Structures are given as C-alpha cells and as structure tokens.
Amino acid sequence: MSIPEFLADLTNPDLAFLPKALLIAVMSSIVCGVVGCHVVLRGMAFIGDAVAHAVFPGLAVAFVLQGSLVIGGAVAGVVTAVLVAVFSQNRRVKEDSVIGVFYVASFALGIVIISQAPGYAGSLQQFLFGSITGVPDEDIYTVALTGVVVLAAVMLLHHQFVAVSLDRELARAVGLRVFGLDIALYVLVTVAIVISVQTIGNILVLALLITPAAAARLLTDRLGAMMVLAPVIGGVSAVIGLYLSWSYDLPVGGTIVLVLSGVFLAAYVLAPRHGLLARRRRHDVAGDVVAAGQR
C-alpha cells in the first residue's frame, strides 16, 4: 500500500477506527518515551515489565464490567505498586523478589478473571497482543487527559527523579523523600503502560517504554535531549508500524515493536559517539597513535 492510499484510508469514514488507533499509538508513544527515560536511567526495565503484568487484572475487571480499561488498569497497577513498596520494607526479602511475587500473581489473577468472560480466547489475545479495532471514542479523551497529567508530573518531579537516579543515599541525605519518589515513579510507569496496552498489547508494551529511551540514550549524552528524542522515536515508530501493519495485514503491536527494535539497532551501530562504528574508529585511531609513538 502506498502512503497516499494509507492517508486516504485514514480519512475514510468507514475506517474510523484507524485514525483513532493512530492517535492513541502516537499519544501513548510520547508518554512512554518521556517516562521511559527515567526508567532507563535507573535501570528499572524489570519494574516496567512487572508493572505491565500488574495492570492486567484491572484491565480484565474493566472488560468484564464493560468499564474503562484505562481506569481499571491504572487502579490495579497503583494498588500493586503500593503493596510492593510496603512489603519491600522488610529487608529479609529483597525488592526484586517481592516484585516477582506480586506482579506474577497479578497477571495470573487477570487471566482467571478474564477467563470468566464470554469470548475468552479472543479477549485474551486482544489484551496480550493489542488491537486497533476496539478503541472507543471516550478512551481517546481519557488517554489524552491522562497523558497530559503524566507529562506534567514528570516535568514537576524531574529534578528529584534525576537526583534519586544518580545517588539514592545522597538524595535521602539532602532531604528528598526517596520512598515517595519511588512510589510516584511506579505510578507514572503504571499509567503510561495502561494507556498503551490497547494498541500494542500487554506482552509487548514494555518495548514502548524502554526501546525509544534506550535508543535515545545511545544518541545523546544530555538528558534533556534524550527526553525529546525518546518520544519522537516512539511516535514516529508507531506511525511507521501502524502503516506497515495496515499495508501488509500484520499484528500492529508486533510491527511497532519490530520498527522500534530496528531503530535501536541502527542507533547501536551508527550513533555518532556511542555507536559500534564510532567506538571502532576511536579504537583504531588510538591504536595508530600508539603505533606511531613506538616508532
């Protein structure tokens, strides 16, 4: 399918779900890109994966009750995040163990709940791998409003998040409430994931949170530039992924993730300072200098 044909489909009244899917994909990519920068800086990829599991029972309950998936997932994720933070205060059991217990249990609970709904197999596939055909109009407004709130919260707490990421003990010593900031970041990660699940699915949503930020990390040394690049990478990849999935009848979530992965690999190889080729050039130059000095 050519790009003009794709644009024509976007404006076709009979395909009203397509522009809605594109809009939600771009909005969720922007939000995940910004939040994902802090996740990558703090090495919290496992947390992101765990949160993706934690929101599942809320999504399942909302589906069964025909309520808002965004609200249902956010409530479940926030409750689970708070439980993890509370149980992690017992130093006998490490935080990663508590995370593993609660988030896997949450995912299992979601599977049990959704299994009681009619059309169980199709519903489960939609949750796990995403769907571009079932986005209701009200969810567009919910995602837009929620996204603005998340971005505002990230900007407001940006300096505190960075301080905790760089040195938790120093941040605590200067009076920052590290525990509260951890909870805040968990909640923001949860909400960012929830608004992305419908398009990309519960299994693959971690890629939208981590991959754009990881690629941006390779392309720049400045955090401000990274927080601009990451949502741009995510948004553009979402558009390209949706275009390819619509053109070739591919799963939208998987296609977006593959595009994101391709961008990351390109950055890994071609990044001007931290790419594989740049590192090899520096190594070769250093070798030449050493060899010249030995002559």
C-alpha positions as MATLAB code, in Angstrom:
seq = 'MSIPEFLADLTNPDLAFLPKALLIAVMSSIVCGVVGCHVVLRGMAFIGDAVAHAVFPGLAVAFVLQGSLVIGGAVAGVVTAVLVAVFSQNRRVKEDSVIGVFYVASFALGIVIISQAPGYAGSLQQFLFGSITGVPDEDIYTVALTGVVVLAAVMLLHHQFVAVSLDRELARAVGLRVFGLDIALYVLVTVAIVISVQTIGNILVLALLITPAAAARLLTDRLGAMMVLAPVIGGVSAVIGLYLSWSYDLPVGGTIVLVLSGVFLAAYVLAPRHGLLARRRRHDVAGDVVAAGQR';
ca = [
       0.000    0.000    0.000;
       1.344    3.413   -0.933;
       1.462    6.296    1.520;
      -1.280    8.250   -0.337;
      -3.536    5.180   -0.115;
      -2.831    4.907    3.613;
      -3.665    8.590    4.064;
      -6.884    8.039    2.124;
      -7.812    5.190    4.482;
      -7.160    7.456    7.451;
      -9.803    9.863    6.156;
     -12.269    7.151    5.123;
     -15.403    7.360    7.357;
     -15.858    3.588    7.060;
     -12.430    3.084    8.685;
     -12.974    5.415   11.617;
     -11.077    3.087   13.956;
      -7.825    3.617   12.025;
      -7.173    7.315   12.847;
      -8.247    6.612   16.440;
      -5.698    3.814   16.663;
      -3.030    6.053   15.155;
      -3.814    8.857   17.584;
      -3.679    6.602   20.634;
      -0.497    4.931   19.388;
       1.252    8.288   18.983;
      -0.013    9.691   22.288;
       0.988    6.607   24.238;
       4.382    6.552   22.498;
       5.075   10.126   23.562;
       4.104    9.477   27.178;
       6.034    6.194   27.356;
       9.043    7.833   25.715;
       9.280   10.528   28.384;
       8.617    8.241   31.355;
      10.877    5.582   29.865;
      13.877    7.919   30.073;
      13.748    7.762   33.866;
      13.158    4.011   33.757;
      16.272    3.518   31.613;
      18.380    5.886   33.714;
      17.509    3.966   36.884;
      17.902    0.527   35.329;
      14.249   -0.290   36.036;
      13.445   -2.394   32.968;
      12.317   -5.242   35.217;
       9.967   -2.856   37.019;
       8.414   -1.868   33.707;
       7.872   -5.489   32.754;
       6.390   -6.227   36.151;
       4.019   -3.258   36.003;
       2.799   -4.467   32.611;
       1.761   -7.694   34.332;
       0.285   -5.870   37.312;
      -2.246   -3.855   35.291;
      -3.731   -6.975   33.720;
      -6.314   -7.840   36.440;
      -7.629   -4.267   36.323;
      -7.966   -4.498   32.549;
      -9.749   -7.811   32.900;
     -12.200   -6.499   35.509;
     -12.914   -3.400   33.407;
     -13.524   -5.606   30.358;
     -15.895   -7.918   32.213;
     -17.811   -4.952   33.686;
     -17.605   -3.038   30.368;
     -15.873   -0.141   32.097;
     -12.874    1.993   31.193;
      -9.776   -0.097   30.538;
      -7.540    2.861   31.354;
      -9.079    3.428   34.779;
      -9.244   -0.292   35.594;
      -5.618   -0.907   34.669;
      -4.388    2.195   36.486;
      -6.147    1.233   39.718;
      -4.765   -2.311   39.643;
      -1.244   -1.147   38.832;
      -1.171    1.536   41.503;
      -2.517   -0.811   44.186;
       0.069   -3.441   43.310;
       2.888   -0.888   43.214;
       1.968    0.351   46.698;
       1.819   -3.228   48.006;
       5.282   -3.907   46.608;
       6.667   -0.747   48.190;
       5.170   -1.656   51.576;
       6.277   -5.306   51.578;
       9.751   -4.304   50.385;
      10.327   -2.525   53.701;
      11.040   -5.952   55.205;
      14.727   -6.291   54.347;
      14.584  -10.038   54.878;
      13.052  -10.336   51.402;
      14.656   -8.255   48.651;
      12.625   -5.904   46.496;
      13.066   -7.900   43.286;
      11.645  -10.987   44.998;
       8.600   -9.055   46.233;
       8.111   -7.632   42.740;
       8.245  -11.094   41.224;
       5.673  -12.475   43.662;
       3.110   -9.690   43.383;
       3.280   -8.934   39.696;
       3.155  -12.535   38.537;
       0.272  -13.130   40.944;
      -1.493  -10.094   39.470;
      -1.079  -11.411   35.943;
      -2.405  -14.823   36.969;
      -5.400  -13.159   38.635;
      -6.124  -11.260   35.424;
      -6.103  -14.486   33.394;
      -8.529  -16.120   35.845;
     -10.870  -13.104   35.774;
     -10.958  -12.728   32.004;
     -11.480  -16.471   31.546;
     -14.945  -15.961   33.030;
     -15.923  -13.508   30.285;
     -17.673  -14.581   27.070;
     -15.341  -14.880   24.120;
     -12.426  -15.616   26.444;
      -9.865  -16.602   23.796;
     -10.389  -13.558   21.596;
     -10.449  -11.197   24.558;
      -7.223  -12.623   25.964;
      -5.471  -12.283   22.606;
      -6.594   -8.664   22.361;
      -5.196   -7.878   25.801;
      -1.905   -9.679   25.274;
      -1.104   -8.517   21.743;
      -3.194   -5.384   21.195;
      -5.980   -4.487   18.800;
      -6.547   -1.454   16.586;
     -10.241   -2.102   16.019;
     -11.702   -1.772   19.504;
     -10.694    1.694   20.691;
     -13.821    3.558   21.902;
     -14.081    7.308   21.449;
     -14.097    8.025   25.179;
     -10.728    6.297   25.573;
      -9.128    8.838   23.238;
     -10.093   11.652   25.593;
      -9.092    9.596   28.633;
      -5.668    8.822   27.151;
      -5.128   12.443   26.108;
      -6.046   13.836   29.527;
      -4.113   11.145   31.381;
      -1.088   11.676   29.161;
      -1.045   15.411   29.879;
      -1.236   14.727   33.632;
       1.613   12.181   33.443;
       3.847   14.509   31.423;
       3.141   17.377   33.814;
       4.007   15.175   36.796;
       7.258   14.036   35.169;
       8.268   17.627   34.469;
       7.366   18.681   38.006;
       9.375   15.871   39.644;
      12.124   15.727   37.026;
      14.977   17.056   39.166;
      14.029   14.870   42.139;
      13.864   11.760   39.935;
      17.297   12.547   38.489;
      18.775   13.075   41.952;
      17.477    9.711   43.157;
      18.714    8.006   39.982;
      22.237    9.394   40.439;
      22.646    8.706   44.168;
      19.832    7.454   46.383;
      21.732    7.938   49.635;
      22.783   11.482   48.788;
      19.218   12.301   47.740;
      17.995   10.985   51.087;
      20.684   12.957   52.922;
      19.616   16.261   51.343;
      16.040   15.696   52.454;
      14.350   14.154   49.435;
      11.629   11.621   50.198;
      13.069    8.742   48.222;
      10.299    6.311   49.146;
       7.621    8.740   47.978;
       9.502    9.446   44.762;
       9.776    5.704   44.101;
       6.012    5.366   44.524;
       5.440    8.359   42.242;
       7.628    6.876   39.509;
       5.951    3.462   39.836;
       2.557    5.134   39.457;
       3.672    7.130   36.409;
       5.111    3.996   34.798;
       1.849    2.185   35.530;
      -0.303    4.865   33.916;
       1.992    5.145   30.890;
       1.721    1.403   30.355;
      -2.051    1.329   30.816;
      -2.711    3.916   28.109;
      -0.540    1.918   25.694;
      -1.971   -1.556   26.243;
      -4.915   -1.301   23.849;
      -2.722   -0.565   20.853;
       0.390   -2.618   21.493;
      -0.783   -5.252   23.963;
       0.202   -6.295   27.474;
       3.082   -8.540   26.410;
       4.821   -6.053   24.110;
       4.112   -2.780   25.917;
       7.493   -2.853   27.667;
       9.134   -2.143   24.300;
       7.275    1.166   24.007;
       8.561    2.159   27.438;
      12.184    1.010   27.139;
      13.302    0.849   23.495;
      12.853    4.525   22.450;
      14.605    5.719   25.613;
      17.420    3.200   25.146;
      17.918    4.329   21.546;
      17.894    7.981   22.603;
      20.442    7.161   25.302;
      22.816    5.990   22.584;
      22.283    9.115   20.504;
      22.905   11.812   23.118;
      24.696   12.464   26.403;
      22.245   15.142   27.505;
      19.175   14.137   29.498;
      17.092   16.997   28.076;
      17.847   15.941   24.513;
      17.178   12.319   25.442;
      13.719   13.211   26.764;
      12.937   14.912   23.457;
      14.392   12.187   21.239;
      12.713    9.266   23.006;
       9.076   10.356   22.408;
       9.959   11.391   18.839;
      11.439    7.935   18.180;
       8.421    6.278   19.776;
       5.864    8.401   17.927;
       7.479    8.040   14.500;
       7.939    4.291   15.024;
       4.268    3.972   15.979;
       3.203    5.712   12.770;
       5.511    3.573   10.617;
       4.499    0.406   12.447;
       0.793    1.101   12.019;
       1.333    1.886    8.340;
       3.208   -1.386    7.760;
       0.727   -3.445    9.752;
      -2.213   -1.969    7.840;
      -0.465   -2.364    4.482;
       0.617   -5.977    4.939;
      -2.063   -7.231    7.357;
       0.398   -7.717   10.228;
      -0.227   -7.566   14.006;
       0.016   -3.895   14.915;
       1.728   -4.368   18.277;
       4.389   -6.704   16.947;
       5.040   -4.495   13.923;
       5.520   -1.367   16.047;
       7.925   -3.247   18.320;
       9.938   -4.501   15.348;
      10.227   -0.956   13.991;
      11.363    0.249   17.414;
      13.886   -2.579   17.610;
      15.213   -1.649   14.159;
      15.708    1.953   15.302;
      17.557    0.764   18.405;
      19.848   -1.489   16.358;
      20.566    1.362   13.942;
      21.427    3.645   16.869;
      23.599    0.925   18.407;
      25.636    0.698   15.219;
      25.510    4.252   13.839;
      25.262    6.580   16.854;
      27.863    9.336   16.330;
      29.612    8.956   19.711;
      28.413    5.724   21.306;
      27.677    3.594   18.244;
      29.616    0.481   17.354;
      31.266    2.094   14.318;
      32.264    5.215   16.283;
      33.829    3.106   19.027;
      35.761    1.098   16.472;
      37.039    4.269   14.811;
      38.243    5.600   18.161;
      39.915    2.274   18.895;
      41.656    2.294   15.519;
      42.817    5.885   15.988;
      44.148    5.085   19.450;
      45.967    2.072   18.023;
      47.519    4.202   15.298;
      48.697    6.779   17.856;
      50.292    4.090   19.999;
      51.952    2.509   16.992;
      53.285    5.891   15.851;
      54.692    6.577   19.302;
      56.562    3.290   19.306;
      58.365    4.040   16.056;
];
